[in-house]
Amino acid sequence: MGKSRSATCVIAYLMQKHNVSASQALKQVRDARPMVEPNEGFMKQLELYGEMQAPANVEDTPAYQRWVYQREIELSRACGQAPEAEKIRFEDEHATDPEASFELRCRKCRRPLATSQYLVKHSSNLVANGQAENSSPVSPPSNCTHYFLDPLSWMRPELEQGKLDGRLECPKCRTNVGKYAWQGMQCSCSEWVVPGISLARSRIDEVKKRATTEIRRPPGMTTSPAADANISRQNL
């Protein structure tokens, strides 16, 4: 008794109270009770809790919501089923990054389909590019013929049908631009990605996002001439 579940609660308390990592808190608990042995699942949750900086309200944290989504995918995969429609997390409805380095556009109609922030890295990407897991998204290496992505809202009509796999069409021109498989998909670089939601590199253009530039004004001018004129009229 008091070996796994209750010990996990104590470790989480120590992490939040004293701002220590999961491994440090576990060591403190074992110093007092050597038999403590949280199971692997609990330890992964504690590590995630530490990465989230031990928030008071865990359920509102995007990292936790993504973890719950991944758990749902794992359970659905074990049952040989697609996840329930209401449990699919469409990432662009929860997070957007105006500083994304590039866009992925349909090659035929130029409709933007994704930005670099929604790319899912797999190990070959990381090794080939020398990237760490938490580094900024990068374009896949040349031996990868697909861009793997998080589910995005334009995919909703297809992904919510409950099918295990299928094709993805551009929402504007209806061209086939990719495919998906909830059970996972093997990339051309030999790595498996689960779930496999991908855009074919041959159907997509990678477009660098242009930096926004401001118009230089004369020294001392803080507003546009039109704005100054409006202010003058209001003062009449």
C-alpha positions in Angstrom: 0.0 0.0 0.0 1.1 3.6 -0.6 3.6 2.5 -3.3 2.4 4.0 -6.5 -0.9 6.1 -6.7 -0.6 7.9 -3.3 3.1 8.4 -3.8 2.4 10.1 -7.1 0.1 12.6 -5.4 2.8 13.4 -2.8 5.4 13.8 -5.6 3.1 16.2 -7.5 2.6 18.2 -4.3 6.4 18.5 -3.7 6.9 19.5 -7.3 4.4 22.4 -7.0 5.3 23.4 -3.5 9.1 23.4 -3.9 9.5 23.8 -7.6 11.5 20.6 -8.1 11.6 18.1 -10.9 9.7 14.7 -10.8 13.0 12.8 -10.3 14.1 15.1 -7.4 10.7 14.8 -5.7 10.7 11.0 -6.2 14.2 10.9 -4.5 12.9 12.9 -1.5 9.9 10.6 -1.1 12.1 7.5 -1.4 14.4 8.8 1.3 11.4 8.6 3.7 9.7 5.6 2.1 12.1 3.4 0.1 9.4 1.1 -1.2 7.8 3.9 -3.3 7.6 2.9 -7.0 5.1 5.0 -9.2 4.2 3.1 -12.4 5.5 4.1 -15.8 2.3 5.9 -16.7 2.3 8.0 -13.5 5.9 9.0 -14.0 5.2 10.2 -17.6 2.3 12.3 -16.2 4.6 13.7 -13.5 7.2 14.6 -16.1 4.6 16.3 -18.2 3.4 18.2 -15.0 7.0 19.4 -14.6 7.2 20.5 -18.2 4.0 22.5 -17.6 5.7 24.1 -14.6 3.3 22.5 -12.2 0.2 24.7 -12.9 -2.7 24.9 -10.4 -5.3 24.1 -13.1 -3.9 21.3 -15.2 -6.9 20.7 -17.4 -6.8 24.2 -19.0 -3.1 23.7 -20.1 -2.6 23.1 -23.8 0.2 20.6 -23.1 -2.2 18.5 -21.0 -5.0 18.7 -23.5 -2.6 17.4 -26.2 -1.6 14.6 -23.9 -5.3 13.6 -23.4 -5.7 13.7 -27.2 -2.7 11.4 -27.6 -4.1 9.0 -25.0 -7.4 8.9 -26.9 -5.5 8.1 -30.1 -3.6 5.2 -28.4 -6.9 3.8 -27.0 -8.6 4.0 -30.3 -5.7 2.4 -32.0 -5.7 -0.5 -29.6 -9.3 -1.1 -30.4 -8.8 -0.9 -34.1 -11.1 2.2 -34.4 -10.9 5.8 -35.4 -11.2 8.3 -32.5 -14.6 9.7 -31.7 -15.3 12.9 -33.6 -15.7 15.1 -30.5 -12.4 13.9 -29.1 -10.3 14.9 -32.1 -8.1 18.0 -31.3 -7.9 20.4 -34.2 -4.7 22.2 -33.3 -5.3 25.5 -35.2 -8.5 26.0 -33.1 -6.3 26.1 -29.9 -3.0 27.7 -30.9 -1.7 30.0 -33.6 1.8 31.3 -34.1 2.1 34.6 -36.2 5.9 34.0 -36.3 5.7 30.6 -38.1 8.6 30.4 -40.5 6.8 29.1 -43.6 3.4 28.1 -45.0 2.4 24.9 -46.9 0.1 25.8 -49.9 -1.8 23.7 -52.4 0.3 23.7 -55.5 -2.7 23.9 -57.8 -4.7 26.8 -56.3 -2.2 28.3 -53.8 -4.6 27.9 -50.9 -2.7 27.9 -47.5 -3.1 24.6 -45.8 -0.8 24.7 -42.8 2.1 26.6 -41.3 5.4 25.3 -39.9 4.0 25.3 -36.3 1.7 22.4 -37.1 4.5 20.1 -38.4 4.9 16.8 -36.5 8.6 15.9 -36.3 9.7 12.3 -36.3 13.1 11.0 -35.4 14.6 11.1 -38.9 13.7 14.8 -39.1 15.5 15.4 -35.9 18.6 13.4 -36.7 18.9 14.7 -40.3 18.5 18.3 -39.1 20.4 18.1 -35.8 17.2 19.3 -34.0 16.2 18.8 -30.5 12.6 17.7 -29.7 11.6 21.2 -28.4 13.3 23.1 -31.2 11.6 25.3 -33.8 9.8 23.4 -36.6 11.9 22.8 -39.7 11.2 21.5 -43.2 11.5 17.7 -43.4 14.7 16.3 -45.0 14.7 15.6 -48.7 14.2 11.8 -48.3 10.8 12.5 -46.6 8.1 12.6 -49.3 5.4 13.8 -46.8 4.8 16.6 -44.4 3.2 15.1 -41.2 0.8 17.4 -39.4 -1.5 17.8 -36.5 -5.2 17.6 -37.3 -6.3 21.0 -38.7 -9.9 22.4 -38.9 -10.1 22.2 -42.8 -9.7 18.4 -42.4 -12.7 18.2 -40.1 -15.3 17.0 -42.7 -13.0 14.0 -43.6 -11.5 13.1 -40.1 -14.9 13.2 -38.4 -16.4 10.5 -40.6 -15.0 7.7 -38.4 -12.9 6.0 -41.0 -9.6 4.5 -40.2 -7.9 6.0 -43.2 -8.6 8.1 -46.3 -7.6 10.9 -48.5 -7.3 14.6 -47.8 -8.5 17.1 -50.4 -7.7 20.8 -50.7 -10.9 22.6 -49.4 -10.7 25.1 -52.3 -9.9 23.2 -55.5 -10.7 19.6 -54.2 -7.3 18.3 -55.4 -6.0 15.3 -53.5 -3.2 16.7 -51.4 -2.5 14.0 -48.9 -3.8 11.1 -46.8 -4.4 10.0 -43.2 -4.3 6.8 -41.2 -5.3 6.8 -37.5 -3.4 3.5 -37.1 -0.2 5.2 -38.3 1.8 5.6 -41.5 5.3 4.9 -42.5 7.3 7.7 -43.9 9.6 7.2 -46.9 12.5 7.7 -44.4 11.3 4.4 -42.8 9.9 6.1 -39.6 6.4 5.4 -38.3 4.2 8.3 -37.3 1.0 7.8 -35.3 -1.5 9.1 -36.1 -0.3 9.5 -39.7 -1.8 12.8 -41.1 0.2 13.9 -44.1 0.4 16.2 -47.1 2.3 14.9 -50.2 5.4 16.9 -50.9 4.7 16.6 -54.6 1.3 18.4 -54.2 2.5 21.1 -51.9 4.6 24.3 -52.1 6.6 25.4 -49.1 6.5 29.2 -49.0 8.6 31.3 -46.7 6.6 33.9 -44.7 7.6 37.4 -45.5 8.6 39.6 -42.6 6.3 42.5 -42.0 8.0 45.8 -42.6 6.8 49.2 -41.4 6.8 52.4 -43.4 9.5 54.8 -42.2 8.1 58.2 -41.1 9.9 61.5 -40.9 11.5 62.3 -37.5 8.9 63.4 -35.0 5.9 62.0 -36.9 4.0 59.4 -34.8 0.8 59.1 -36.8 -0.1 59.2 -40.5 -1.0 62.6 -42.2 -4.6 61.3 -42.6 -4.9 60.6 -38.9 -3.5 64.1 -38.1 -6.1 65.6 -40.4 -8.9 63.7 -38.7 -7.7 65.0 -35.3 -7.6 68.6 -36.6 -11.2 68.3 -37.9 -12.3 67.0 -34.6 -10.8 70.0 -32.8 -12.6 72.5 -35.0 
